[in-house]
Amino acid sequence: MLVLVSVTNPEIAPDQLDGLVTVLDLVRSGEARTRPELARRSGLGRTVVTQRLGHLLASGLIEEGALGPSTGGRAPRELRFRAGAGVVLVAELGARGMTVGLTDLAGELLDHRALDWDIATGPDATLTRVEALFDELLVARPAASVWGVGIGLPGPVEFVSGRPVAPPIMPGWDGHPVRRRLGARYSAPVWVDNDVNMMALGEVRSGVARDVQDIIFVKIGTGIGAGLVSQGRLHRGAQGCAGDIGHISLGGAVAGAAETVCRCGNTGCLEALAGGGALARDATTAARDMRSGALADRLAEAGTLTGPDVVRAAEFGDPLAVELLQRSGALVGETLAALVNFFNPAMILLGGSVGASGDLLLAAVRQAIYRRSLPLATRHLQIVRSSPCGQSGLRGAAFMVVDELFSRERLGHWIAEGTPIGSPDAIRLIS
């Protein structure tokens, strides 16, 4: 079993570490740009602020810039977080594709690559491809120092160990040591999470849901999953599998649900009835029965149908595709209505290859949620599509890494070395 061992740097006392994290967070977030602002916002004394800031300046995490505006005395120097001191390698793996990128330490995406890929190809071939794309990005920036790696996988991930656990659409991945492999390859700490969690984090920190405290991000792609953000913090649950709504059973509430087998082995799951895979299955049956000329033509052309094929056919007015998409939206919306009553989010975002499609699905989801949820829970609820750039997952992976690197639990393990590169104390992996 893979576990984390924390070894606090003996050179930094706990109270000093608290001050370092506080000062660094204020500068990183832009809440404080000068020494007087740091003193006011941190609640720390001016001497303590000066000491902690001196440590961070010496480590190269913060630098001084131009003179700021004067409030009557000597103009203070502005302080800046050195986002360019290192880079973070990030990857978002889906059922049918992957996107990899390179960000700075502020989560700003510097470069990225995307390609079609079947996750069922297996972990060795998939991670080899990810590494090749990472290396391609690094070749273009030979001076870049890799401070961390963040990976999102389309299945349940035990966050503490960074290992996927019985992922339904990822044969061969169960228990695979993703963290250990990439950590050894790039001599940097690695964090692995569910891809929907990364999308939710990316939207809250730099996307459509920026500064919204309570959201549900719903990804409708080949499968269905959700990321939960409560009071501005990602909620993973005890083991890391919070938000796996795709395997909520619809039971006898839907005709034929009891006979519809999901990839998880159970019957009647939301994903098996309303996900992109379900749309493709039902569209293929309809096309072979010649109930949809558009879908039949697409099937003859491509040999197979996908969820996005159904979306495109619906956008062009194919009646059968419209019916399938509206049914999917209604089932997702009815499931989400229970979560709205339970969780009371301020916003629901729809993403994924199917979820971020046109107005048909969005309207069906909205209608079901408003019909089945309590009036108070929906009084100010926003139900919208996710960011159109499709990069929320990559940004979220970067935010995950930098938040961990600069957290109180991690910073003290490596700051004496200057960077977490090659430092076993950032995250120590033991088999």
C-alpha positions as a Markdown table, in Angstrom:
| # | Residue | x | y | z |
|---|---|---|---|---|
| 1 | Met | 0.0 | 0.0 | 0.0 |
| 2 | Leu | 1.2 | 3.5 | -0.8 |
| 3 | Val | 1.2 | 5.9 | 2.1 |
| 4 | Leu | 2.4 | 9.5 | 2.8 |
| 5 | Val | 5.0 | 10.1 | 5.4 |
| 6 | Ser | 5.4 | 13.7 | 6.7 |
| 7 | Val | 8.7 | 14.8 | 8.1 |
| 8 | Thr | 8.6 | 18.4 | 9.3 |
| 9 | Asn | 11.7 | 20.4 | 8.7 |
| 10 | Pro | 13.3 | 20.9 | 12.1 |
| 11 | Glu | 14.7 | 24.3 | 11.1 |
| 12 | Ile | 11.3 | 25.9 | 11.0 |
| 13 | Ala | 9.3 | 26.2 | 14.2 |
| 14 | Pro | 5.5 | 25.7 | 13.9 |
| 15 | Asp | 4.7 | 29.4 | 14.7 |
| 16 | Gln | 7.2 | 30.5 | 12.1 |
| 17 | Leu | 5.7 | 28.1 | 9.5 |
| 18 | Asp | 2.2 | 29.5 | 10.2 |
| 19 | Gly | 3.5 | 33.0 | 9.5 |
| 20 | Leu | 5.2 | 32.0 | 6.3 |
| 21 | Val | 2.1 | 30.3 | 5.0 |
| 22 | Thr | -0.1 | 33.3 | 5.9 |
| 23 | Val | 2.2 | 35.9 | 4.3 |
| 24 | Leu | 2.8 | 33.8 | 1.2 |
| 25 | Asp | -0.9 | 33.2 | 0.7 |
| 26 | Leu | -1.7 | 36.9 | 1.0 |
| 27 | Val | 0.9 | 37.8 | -1.6 |
| 28 | Arg | 0.0 | 34.8 | -3.9 |
| 29 | Ser | -3.7 | 35.8 | -3.9 |
| 30 | Gly | -3.0 | 39.5 | -4.4 |
| 31 | Glu | -4.8 | 40.4 | -1.2 |
| 32 | Ala | -1.7 | 42.2 | 0.1 |
| 33 | Arg | 0.9 | 43.8 | -2.2 |
| 34 | Thr | 3.0 | 45.8 | 0.3 |
| 35 | Arg | 4.4 | 45.3 | 3.8 |
| 36 | Pro | 1.8 | 47.6 | 5.5 |
| 37 | Glu | -1.0 | 45.7 | 3.8 |
| 38 | Leu | 0.5 | 42.4 | 5.0 |
| 39 | Ala | 0.6 | 43.6 | 8.5 |
| 40 | Arg | -3.0 | 44.8 | 8.4 |
| 41 | Arg | -4.5 | 41.7 | 6.7 |
| 42 | Ser | -2.4 | 39.1 | 8.5 |
| 43 | Gly | -2.8 | 40.4 | 12.0 |
| 44 | Leu | 0.9 | 39.7 | 12.5 |
| 45 | Gly | 3.2 | 42.3 | 14.0 |
| 46 | Arg | 5.4 | 44.4 | 11.7 |
| 47 | Thr | 8.6 | 42.6 | 13.0 |
| 48 | Val | 7.1 | 39.2 | 12.4 |
| 49 | Val | 6.0 | 40.2 | 8.9 |
| 50 | Thr | 9.4 | 41.5 | 8.1 |
| 51 | Gln | 11.1 | 38.3 | 9.3 |
| 52 | Arg | 8.7 | 36.0 | 7.4 |
| 53 | Leu | 8.9 | 38.1 | 4.3 |
| 54 | Gly | 12.7 | 38.1 | 4.5 |
| 55 | His | 12.6 | 34.3 | 4.5 |
| 56 | Leu | 10.3 | 34.2 | 1.5 |
| 57 | Leu | 12.4 | 36.7 | -0.4 |
| 58 | Ala | 15.5 | 34.7 | 0.3 |
| 59 | Ser | 13.9 | 31.6 | -0.9 |
| 60 | Gly | 12.9 | 33.2 | -4.2 |
| 61 | Leu | 9.1 | 32.7 | -3.8 |
| 62 | Ile | 8.5 | 36.4 | -3.5 |
| 63 | Glu | 10.2 | 39.4 | -5.1 |
| 64 | Glu | 10.1 | 43.1 | -4.8 |
| 65 | Gly | 8.8 | 45.3 | -7.6 |
| 66 | Ala | 8.2 | 48.9 | -8.2 |
| 67 | Leu | 7.3 | 51.5 | -5.6 |
| 68 | Gly | 3.6 | 51.5 | -4.6 |
| 69 | Pro | 1.4 | 54.5 | -3.9 |
| 70 | Ser | 2.4 | 56.5 | -0.8 |
| 71 | Thr | -0.1 | 57.1 | 2.0 |
| 72 | Gly | 1.9 | 60.0 | 3.4 |
| 73 | Gly | 5.2 | 58.5 | 4.2 |
| 74 | Arg | 7.9 | 56.7 | 2.2 |
| 75 | Ala | 6.3 | 54.8 | -0.7 |
| 76 | Pro | 6.4 | 51.0 | 0.0 |
| 77 | Arg | 7.8 | 48.5 | -2.4 |
| 78 | Glu | 5.2 | 46.3 | -4.1 |
| 79 | Leu | 5.6 | 42.6 | -3.5 |
| 80 | Arg | 4.9 | 39.9 | -6.2 |
| 81 | Phe | 4.7 | 36.1 | -6.1 |
| 82 | Arg | 7.3 | 34.6 | -8.4 |
| 83 | Ala | 4.9 | 32.5 | -10.5 |
| 84 | Gly | 7.6 | 31.9 | -13.1 |
| 85 | Ala | 10.0 | 30.3 | -10.6 |
| 86 | Gly | 8.8 | 26.8 | -11.7 |
| 87 | Val | 6.3 | 25.0 | -13.8 |
| 88 | Val | 3.6 | 22.4 | -13.1 |
| 89 | Leu | 2.9 | 19.6 | -15.5 |
| 90 | Val | -0.8 | 18.8 | -15.7 |
| 91 | Ala | -3.0 | 16.2 | -17.6 |
| 92 | Glu | -6.7 | 15.6 | -17.8 |
| 93 | Leu | -7.5 | 12.0 | -19.0 |
| 94 | Gly | -11.0 | 11.2 | -20.3 |
| 95 | Ala | -12.6 | 8.1 | -21.6 |
| 96 | Arg | -11.9 | 9.1 | -25.2 |
| 97 | Gly | -9.2 | 11.7 | -25.1 |
| 98 | Met | -6.4 | 13.4 | -23.2 |
| 99 | Thr | -5.2 | 17.0 | -22.7 |
| 100 | Val | -1.9 | 17.8 | -21.2 |
| 101 | Gly | -0.5 | 21.2 | -20.3 |
| 102 | Leu | 2.2 | 23.3 | -18.7 |
| 103 | Thr | 1.4 | 26.0 | -16.2 |
| 104 | Asp | 3.2 | 28.5 | -14.0 |
| 105 | Leu | 3.0 | 28.4 | -10.2 |
| 106 | Ala | -0.1 | 30.7 | -10.4 |
| 107 | Gly | -2.0 | 28.1 | -12.4 |
| 108 | Glu | -1.7 | 30.1 | -15.7 |
| 109 | Leu | -1.7 | 27.8 | -18.6 |
| 110 | Leu | 1.4 | 28.4 | -20.7 |
| 111 | Asp | 1.0 | 25.6 | -23.4 |
| 112 | His | -1.1 | 22.5 | -24.0 |
| 113 | Arg | -1.7 | 19.6 | -26.3 |
| 114 | Ala | -4.8 | 17.5 | -26.9 |
| 115 | Leu | -5.4 | 14.2 | -28.7 |
| 116 | Asp | -8.0 | 11.4 | -29.0 |
| 117 | Trp | -7.1 | 8.4 | -26.8 |
| 118 | Asp | -8.9 | 5.4 | -25.4 |
| 119 | Ile | -8.3 | 5.2 | -21.7 |
| 120 | Ala | -9.1 | 1.4 | -21.9 |
| 121 | Thr | -5.7 | 1.1 | -23.7 |
| 122 | Gly | -4.3 | 0.6 | -20.2 |
| 123 | Pro | -2.0 | 2.5 | -17.8 |
| 124 | Asp | 1.4 | 1.7 | -19.3 |
| 125 | Ala | 0.6 | 2.9 | -22.9 |
| 126 | Thr | -1.5 | 5.8 | -21.6 |
| 127 | Leu | 1.1 | 7.2 | -19.2 |
| 128 | Thr | 3.9 | 6.6 | -21.8 |
| 129 | Arg | 1.9 | 8.9 | -24.1 |
| 130 | Val | 1.3 | 11.4 | -21.4 |
| 131 | Glu | 5.1 | 11.5 | -20.6 |
| 132 | Ala | 5.9 | 12.0 | -24.3 |
| 133 | Leu | 3.6 | 15.0 | -24.5 |
| 134 | Phe | 5.0 | 16.4 | -21.2 |
| 135 | Asp | 8.5 | 16.0 | -22.6 |
| 136 | Glu | 7.4 | 17.8 | -25.8 |
| 137 | Leu | 6.2 | 20.7 | -23.8 |
| 138 | Leu | 9.4 | 20.9 | -21.7 |
| 139 | Val | 11.6 | 20.8 | -24.8 |
| 140 | Ala | 10.1 | 24.2 | -25.8 |
| 141 | Arg | 11.1 | 25.5 | -22.3 |
| 142 | Pro | 14.5 | 24.1 | -21.6 |
| 143 | Ala | 15.1 | 26.3 | -18.6 |
| 144 | Ala | 11.8 | 25.3 | -16.9 |
| 145 | Ser | 12.0 | 23.6 | -13.5 |
| 146 | Val | 9.2 | 21.1 | -12.8 |
| 147 | Trp | 7.9 | 21.7 | -9.3 |
| 148 | Gly | 5.0 | 19.3 | -9.4 |
| 149 | Val | 2.7 | 17.1 | -11.5 |
| 150 | Gly | -1.2 | 17.0 | -11.4 |
| 151 | Ile | -3.3 | 14.3 | -13.1 |
| 152 | Gly | -7.0 | 13.9 | -13.4 |
| 153 | Leu | -8.4 | 10.4 | -14.1 |
| 154 | Pro | -11.9 | 9.5 | -15.3 |
| 155 | Gly | -12.7 | 7.3 | -12.3 |
| 156 | Pro | -12.6 | 6.9 | -8.5 |
| 157 | Val | -9.2 | 7.9 | -7.1 |
| 158 | Glu | -8.0 | 7.4 | -3.5 |
| 159 | Phe | -6.6 | 10.9 | -3.0 |
| 160 | Val | -4.2 | 10.0 | -0.2 |
| 161 | Ser | -2.4 | 7.3 | -2.3 |
| 162 | Gly | -3.0 | 8.7 | -5.7 |
| 163 | Arg | -4.2 | 5.3 | -7.0 |
| 164 | Pro | -7.3 | 4.7 | -9.0 |
| 165 | Val | -9.7 | 2.2 | -7.3 |
| 166 | Ala | -11.9 | -0.1 | -9.3 |
| 167 | Pro | -12.6 | 2.4 | -12.1 |
| 168 | Pro | -15.5 | 1.1 | -14.3 |
| 169 | Ile | -14.2 | 2.5 | -17.6 |
| 170 | Met | -10.5 | 1.9 | -17.0 |
| 171 | Pro | -9.6 | -1.8 | -17.3 |
| 172 | Gly | -6.1 | -2.5 | -15.9 |
| 173 | Trp | -5.9 | 0.7 | -13.9 |
| 174 | Asp | -7.1 | -0.6 | -10.5 |
| 175 | Gly | -4.4 | 0.2 | -7.9 |
| 176 | His | -1.9 | 1.4 | -10.5 |
| 177 | Pro | 0.9 | 3.5 | -8.9 |
| 178 | Val | 0.4 | 6.6 | -11.1 |
| 179 | Arg | 2.0 | 8.8 | -8.5 |
| 180 | Arg | 5.1 | 6.7 | -8.1 |
| 181 | Arg | 5.7 | 6.4 | -11.8 |
| 182 | Leu | 5.4 | 10.1 | -12.6 |
| 183 | Gly | 7.2 | 11.1 | -9.5 |
| 184 | Ala | 10.2 | 9.0 | -10.4 |
| 185 | Arg | 10.1 | 10.3 | -14.0 |
| 186 | Tyr | 10.1 | 14.0 | -13.2 |
| 187 | Ser | 11.7 | 14.1 | -9.7 |
| 188 | Ala | 8.8 | 16.1 | -8.4 |
| 189 | Pro | 5.8 | 15.6 | -6.1 |
| 190 | Val | 2.7 | 14.3 | -7.9 |
| 191 | Trp | -1.0 | 14.5 | -7.0 |
| 192 | Val | -3.8 | 12.4 | -8.7 |
| 193 | Asp | -7.5 | 13.1 | -8.5 |
| 194 | Asn | -10.8 | 12.4 | -10.3 |
| 195 | Asp | -11.0 | 14.5 | -13.4 |
| 196 | Val | -14.4 | 16.1 | -12.4 |
| 197 | Asn | -12.9 | 17.4 | -9.1 |
| 198 | Met | -10.2 | 19.1 | -11.2 |
| 199 | Met | -12.8 | 20.7 | -13.5 |
| 200 | Ala | -14.8 | 21.9 | -10.5 |
| 201 | Leu | -11.7 | 23.4 | -8.9 |
| 202 | Gly | -10.7 | 25.1 | -12.1 |
| 203 | Glu | -14.1 | 26.7 | -12.6 |
| 204 | Val | -14.2 | 28.0 | -9.0 |
| 205 | Arg | -10.7 | 29.5 | -9.1 |
| 206 | Ser | -10.6 | 30.9 | -12.6 |
| 207 | Gly | -13.8 | 30.1 | -14.6 |
| 208 | Val | -17.5 | 30.7 | -14.7 |
| 209 | Ala | -17.9 | 30.0 | -11.0 |
| 210 | Arg | -15.1 | 32.2 | -9.9 |
| 211 | Asp | -15.7 | 33.4 | -6.3 |
| 212 | Val | -18.9 | 31.3 | -6.0 |
| 213 | Gln | -18.6 | 29.4 | -2.7 |
| 214 | Asp | -21.0 | 26.4 | -3.2 |
| 215 | Ile | -21.2 | 24.7 | -6.5 |
| 216 | Ile | -21.9 | 21.3 | -8.2 |
| 217 | Phe | -19.9 | 20.7 | -11.4 |
| 218 | Val | -21.5 | 17.9 | -13.4 |
| 219 | Lys | -19.6 | 16.3 | -16.2 |
| 220 | Ile | -21.7 | 14.4 | -18.8 |
| 221 | Gly | -19.3 | 12.7 | -21.2 |
| 222 | Thr | -19.1 | 9.0 | -21.8 |
| 223 | Gly | -20.0 | 8.7 | -18.1 |
| 224 | Ile | -21.4 | 11.0 | -15.5 |
| 225 | Gly | -19.7 | 12.4 | -12.4 |
| 226 | Ala | -19.9 | 15.5 | -10.2 |
| 227 | Gly | -17.4 | 17.7 | -8.3 |
| 228 | Leu | -18.6 | 19.4 | -5.1 |
| 229 | Val | -17.3 | 22.7 | -3.8 |
| 230 | Ser | -18.5 | 23.7 | -0.3 |
| 231 | Gln | -17.6 | 27.1 | 1.2 |
| 232 | Gly | -14.9 | 27.5 | -1.5 |
| 233 | Arg | -13.2 | 24.2 | -0.8 |
| 234 | Leu | -13.3 | 21.1 | -2.9 |
| 235 | His | -15.1 | 18.3 | -1.0 |
| 236 | Arg | -13.6 | 14.9 | -1.8 |
| 237 | Gly | -15.1 | 13.0 | 1.1 |
| 238 | Ala | -13.4 | 10.5 | 3.4 |
| 239 | Gln | -11.7 | 8.4 | 0.7 |
| 240 | Gly | -11.9 | 10.7 | -2.3 |
| 241 | Cys | -15.0 | 9.5 | -4.1 |
| 242 | Ala | -17.6 | 12.1 | -3.2 |
| 243 | Gly | -19.7 | 13.2 | -6.2 |
| 244 | Asp | -19.9 | 9.9 | -8.0 |
| 245 | Ile | -23.5 | 10.5 | -9.0 |
| 246 | Gly | -23.3 | 8.4 | -12.2 |
| 247 | His | -23.9 | 5.3 | -10.1 |
| 248 | Ile | -27.0 | 6.5 | -8.3 |
| 249 | Ser | -29.7 | 3.9 | -9.0 |
| 250 | Leu | -32.8 | 5.2 | -10.6 |
| 251 | Gly | -34.5 | 1.9 | -9.7 |
| 252 | Gly | -38.1 | 1.4 | -10.7 |
| 253 | Ala | -38.6 | 5.1 | -11.4 |
| 254 | Val | -37.6 | 4.7 | -15.0 |
| 255 | Ala | -39.0 | 2.2 | -17.4 |
| 256 | Gly | -36.4 | -0.5 | -18.3 |
| 257 | Ala | -33.9 | 0.8 | -15.7 |
| 258 | Ala | -33.8 | -2.6 | -13.8 |
| 259 | Glu | -32.7 | -4.3 | -17.0 |
| 260 | Thr | -30.1 | -1.8 | -18.0 |
| 261 | Val | -26.6 | -3.0 | -16.9 |
| 262 | Cys | -24.0 | -0.4 | -16.0 |
| 263 | Arg | -20.3 | -0.8 | -16.5 |
| 264 | Cys | -19.9 | -0.9 | -12.8 |
| 265 | Gly | -21.9 | -4.2 | -12.7 |
| 266 | Asn | -25.1 | -2.8 | -11.2 |
| 267 | Thr | -28.3 | -2.1 | -13.0 |
| 268 | Gly | -30.3 | 1.1 | -13.3 |
| 269 | Cys | -27.4 | 3.6 | -12.8 |
| 270 | Leu | -27.9 | 7.2 | -14.0 |
| 271 | Glu | -24.8 | 6.8 | -16.2 |
| 272 | Ala | -26.2 | 3.7 | -17.9 |
| 273 | Leu | -29.4 | 5.5 | -18.7 |
| 274 | Ala | -28.3 | 9.1 | -19.4 |
| 275 | Gly | -24.6 | 9.3 | -20.1 |
| 276 | Gly | -22.9 | 9.7 | -23.4 |
| 277 | Gly | -22.4 | 5.9 | -23.6 |
| 278 | Ala | -26.1 | 5.4 | -23.1 |
| 279 | Leu | -26.9 | 8.0 | -25.8 |
| 280 | Ala | -24.6 | 6.2 | -28.2 |
| 281 | Arg | -26.2 | 2.8 | -27.4 |
| 282 | Asp | -29.8 | 4.0 | -27.9 |
| 283 | Ala | -28.9 | 6.0 | -31.0 |
| 284 | Thr | -27.2 | 3.0 | -32.6 |
| 285 | Thr | -30.3 | 0.9 | -32.0 |
| 286 | Ala | -32.5 | 3.6 | -33.5 |
| 287 | Ala | -30.2 | 4.0 | -36.5 |
| 288 | Arg | -30.2 | 0.3 | -37.2 |
| 289 | Asp | -34.0 | 0.3 | -37.0 |
| 290 | Met | -34.0 | 3.3 | -39.4 |
| 291 | Arg | -35.9 | 5.5 | -37.0 |
| 292 | Ser | -33.4 | 8.3 | -37.6 |
| 293 | Gly | -32.0 | 9.0 | -41.1 |
| 294 | Ala | -29.3 | 11.4 | -39.8 |
| 295 | Leu | -28.0 | 8.9 | -37.2 |
| 296 | Ala | -28.2 | 6.0 | -39.7 |
| 297 | Asp | -26.1 | 8.0 | -42.2 |
| 298 | Arg | -23.6 | 8.8 | -39.4 |
| 299 | Leu | -23.4 | 5.2 | -38.4 |
| 300 | Ala | -22.8 | 4.1 | -42.0 |
| 301 | Glu | -20.0 | 6.7 | -42.3 |
| 302 | Ala | -18.2 | 6.2 | -39.0 |
| 303 | Gly | -19.0 | 2.6 | -38.1 |
| 304 | Thr | -20.0 | 3.7 | -34.6 |
| 305 | Leu | -22.0 | 6.4 | -32.9 |
| 306 | Thr | -20.9 | 8.6 | -29.9 |
| 307 | Gly | -22.7 | 10.9 | -27.5 |
| 308 | Pro | -21.4 | 14.0 | -29.4 |
| 309 | Asp | -22.9 | 12.5 | -32.6 |
| 310 | Val | -26.3 | 12.5 | -30.9 |
| 311 | Val | -25.7 | 16.1 | -29.8 |
| 312 | Arg | -24.8 | 17.2 | -33.3 |
| 313 | Ala | -27.8 | 15.5 | -34.8 |
| 314 | Ala | -30.1 | 17.1 | -32.3 |
| 315 | Glu | -28.6 | 20.5 | -33.1 |
| 316 | Phe | -29.6 | 19.9 | -36.7 |
| 317 | Gly | -33.1 | 19.1 | -35.7 |
| 318 | Asp | -33.2 | 15.3 | -35.9 |
| 319 | Pro | -36.4 | 14.4 | -33.9 |
| 320 | Leu | -35.0 | 11.1 | -32.5 |
| 321 | Ala | -31.7 | 12.8 | -31.4 |
| 322 | Val | -33.7 | 15.6 | -29.8 |
| 323 | Glu | -35.8 | 13.1 | -27.9 |
| 324 | Leu | -32.7 | 11.2 | -26.6 |
| 325 | Leu | -31.0 | 14.4 | -25.5 |
| 326 | Gln | -34.0 | 15.7 | -23.7 |
| 327 | Arg | -34.6 | 12.4 | -21.9 |
| 328 | Ser | -30.9 | 12.4 | -20.8 |
| 329 | Gly | -31.3 | 16.0 | -19.5 |
| 330 | Ala | -34.5 | 15.1 | -17.6 |
| 331 | Leu | -32.9 | 12.1 | -15.9 |
| 332 | Val | -29.8 | 14.1 | -14.9 |
| 333 | Gly | -32.0 | 17.0 | -13.7 |
| 334 | Glu | -34.2 | 14.8 | -11.6 |
| 335 | Thr | -31.1 | 13.2 | -9.9 |
| 336 | Leu | -29.6 | 16.7 | -9.3 |
| 337 | Ala | -32.8 | 17.9 | -7.8 |
| 338 | Ala | -32.2 | 15.6 | -4.8 |
| 339 | Leu | -28.7 | 17.0 | -4.5 |
| 340 | Val | -30.0 | 20.6 | -4.7 |
| 341 | Asn | -32.4 | 19.9 | -1.8 |
| 342 | Phe | -29.6 | 18.3 | 0.2 |
| 343 | Phe | -26.6 | 20.5 | -0.6 |
| 344 | Asn | -28.2 | 23.8 | -1.6 |
| 345 | Pro | -25.6 | 25.0 | -4.1 |
| 346 | Ala | -25.5 | 28.5 | -5.5 |
| 347 | Met | -24.6 | 27.2 | -9.0 |
| 348 | Ile | -24.7 | 24.0 | -11.1 |
| 349 | Leu | -22.3 | 23.8 | -14.0 |
| 350 | Leu | -22.7 | 21.3 | -16.8 |
| 351 | Gly | -19.5 | 20.2 | -18.6 |
| 352 | Gly | -18.2 | 17.3 | -20.7 |
| 353 | Ser | -18.6 | 16.4 | -24.3 |
| 354 | Val | -22.4 | 16.1 | -23.8 |
| 355 | Gly | -23.0 | 18.3 | -20.8 |
| 356 | Ala | -21.5 | 21.4 | -22.4 |
| 357 | Ser | -23.6 | 21.0 | -25.5 |
| 358 | Gly | -26.4 | 23.3 | -26.7 |
| 359 | Asp | -29.6 | 24.5 | -25.1 |
| 360 | Leu | -31.6 | 21.4 | -25.4 |
| 361 | Leu | -29.9 | 19.4 | -22.7 |
| 362 | Leu | -29.5 | 22.5 | -20.5 |
| 363 | Ala | -33.2 | 23.3 | -20.7 |
| 364 | Ala | -34.2 | 19.8 | -19.8 |
| 365 | Val | -31.9 | 19.7 | -16.8 |
| 366 | Arg | -33.2 | 23.1 | -15.6 |
| 367 | Gln | -36.8 | 22.1 | -16.0 |
| 368 | Ala | -36.4 | 18.9 | -14.0 |
| 369 | Ile | -34.5 | 20.7 | -11.2 |
| 370 | Tyr | -36.9 | 23.5 | -10.9 |
| 371 | Arg | -39.9 | 21.1 | -10.9 |
| 372 | Arg | -38.5 | 18.7 | -8.3 |
| 373 | Ser | -36.5 | 21.0 | -5.9 |
| 374 | Leu | -37.7 | 23.1 | -3.0 |
| 375 | Pro | -38.5 | 26.7 | -3.9 |
| 376 | Leu | -36.0 | 28.1 | -1.4 |
| 377 | Ala | -33.2 | 25.9 | -2.7 |
| 378 | Thr | -33.7 | 27.2 | -6.3 |
| 379 | Arg | -34.5 | 30.8 | -5.4 |
| 380 | His | -31.1 | 32.1 | -6.6 |
| 381 | Leu | -29.7 | 28.9 | -8.1 |
| 382 | Gln | -27.8 | 29.4 | -11.4 |
| 383 | Ile | -27.7 | 26.4 | -13.8 |
| 384 | Val | -25.2 | 27.2 | -16.6 |
| 385 | Arg | -22.7 | 25.6 | -19.0 |
| 386 | Ser | -19.0 | 25.4 | -18.0 |
| 387 | Ser | -16.3 | 27.6 | -19.5 |
| 388 | Pro | -16.2 | 27.3 | -23.3 |
| 389 | Cys | -12.4 | 27.0 | -23.5 |
| 390 | Gly | -12.5 | 23.4 | -22.1 |
| 391 | Gln | -9.4 | 24.0 | -20.0 |
| 392 | Ser | -10.9 | 24.0 | -16.5 |
| 393 | Gly | -9.5 | 20.6 | -15.8 |
| 394 | Leu | -6.0 | 21.5 | -16.6 |
| 395 | Arg | -6.2 | 24.7 | -14.5 |
| 396 | Gly | -7.8 | 22.8 | -11.7 |
| 397 | Ala | -5.0 | 20.2 | -11.7 |
| 398 | Ala | -2.5 | 23.1 | -11.4 |
| 399 | Phe | -4.3 | 24.7 | -8.6 |
| 400 | Met | -4.4 | 21.3 | -6.8 |
| 401 | Val | -0.7 | 21.0 | -7.0 |
| 402 | Val | 0.3 | 24.5 | -6.0 |
| 403 | Asp | -2.3 | 24.6 | -3.1 |
| 404 | Glu | -0.7 | 21.4 | -1.8 |
| 405 | Leu | 2.9 | 22.6 | -2.3 |
| 406 | Phe | 2.3 | 25.9 | -0.5 |
| 407 | Ser | 0.1 | 24.4 | 2.3 |
| 408 | Arg | 1.3 | 24.3 | 5.9 |
| 409 | Glu | 1.6 | 20.5 | 5.7 |
| 410 | Arg | 4.0 | 20.7 | 2.7 |
| 411 | Leu | 5.8 | 24.0 | 2.7 |
| 412 | Gly | 7.9 | 23.2 | 5.7 |
| 413 | His | 9.2 | 20.0 | 4.2 |
| 414 | Trp | 11.0 | 21.7 | 1.3 |
| 415 | Ile | 11.4 | 25.5 | 1.7 |
| 416 | Ala | 14.8 | 25.1 | 3.3 |
| 417 | Glu | 15.9 | 23.5 | 0.0 |
| 418 | Gly | 14.5 | 26.3 | -2.0 |
| 419 | Thr | 12.3 | 24.2 | -4.3 |
| 420 | Pro | 10.5 | 20.8 | -4.0 |
| 421 | Ile | 12.5 | 19.4 | -7.0 |
| 422 | Gly | 14.0 | 16.1 | -6.0 |
| 423 | Ser | 13.0 | 16.7 | -2.4 |
| 424 | Pro | 11.8 | 13.5 | -0.7 |
| 425 | Asp | 10.3 | 15.6 | 2.1 |
| 426 | Ala | 7.7 | 17.2 | -0.2 |
| 427 | Ile | 5.8 | 13.9 | -0.4 |
| 428 | Arg | 7.7 | 10.7 | 0.6 |
| 429 | Leu | 6.4 | 7.6 | -1.1 |
| 430 | Ile | 6.8 | 4.2 | 0.6 |
| 431 | Ser | 5.5 | 1.0 | -0.8 |
